């Protein structure tokens, strides 16, 4: 597992000579099997550029609460 996650190596595990399972990192799986659409990649790059990828869950919850409060105030006016 360490080699798969750190070095992006893949391993085929067989049972009685027949391939059964592939071991690969989640990142490798997502990049290879289920890649993000271009529009999402753009959002991810922008988020990293702004430092949003470093936010902790408590920060995200606080920001969501602020936006909801502000939205509620605008609707009440």
N, C-alpha and C positions, 0 to 999 in steps of 0.2 A: 504494500500500500504506500509506503514511503516513496519508493521509486516512481510509482504511478503519479502521486501528487506533486512531488518535487521536480521530477525530470520528465514528466509527461510521457512516461513509458506505458505501453499497453501489454497485457499478458493474456494469452489464450489458455484456459484451463480445460484439460480434456478428461473424459471419463472413459476408461477402457479404449483409448485411442481415438475417440470421437470428440471433437470440440464441443464444449458444453457452455462455457461462460467466458466473457471477456472482462478483465479488470482494467479499468481506466479511471482517471480522475473525473470529478464532476465537471470541472472547467473544460477538460478535453471533450467530454460528452456533449456539453452545451455548445461548444464551439463547432464540433463536428456533426452531431446528430440533430441538434435543435438550435441552430444559430439565431441570434436576434435579428429582427427585420432592420433594414437600414434606418428607418425613422427612429427606432428605439436606440440604436447605436449612437445616433446623433445626440439624443437626450442624455445618454450615459456619458458621452464625452464632455458635454457641456456641464453636467453635474460634477464630474471629476475636476474640470477646470475651475469651477466655482468652489470646490472643496466640500460639496454636499455629500460626497461618498464617505466622509469622515464623521458624519453626524451619528450620534448615538440615539437609541430609541426614545429616550426621554426628551431629547431635543426635537425630534420629529413630532412627537405627541404635543409638545408645547407649541410648535409652529402651526400644526393643524388646528389646535384650539384657538390660537390667535386669528387665523383666517376665518374660522367659523364665527367667532365673536364679531369680527369686522363685517362679515357678510350679513349677519343678523342685524347689526346697527344700520347698515345701508338699507335694508328692507324695511326697517321700522320707520325710516324718514319719509 
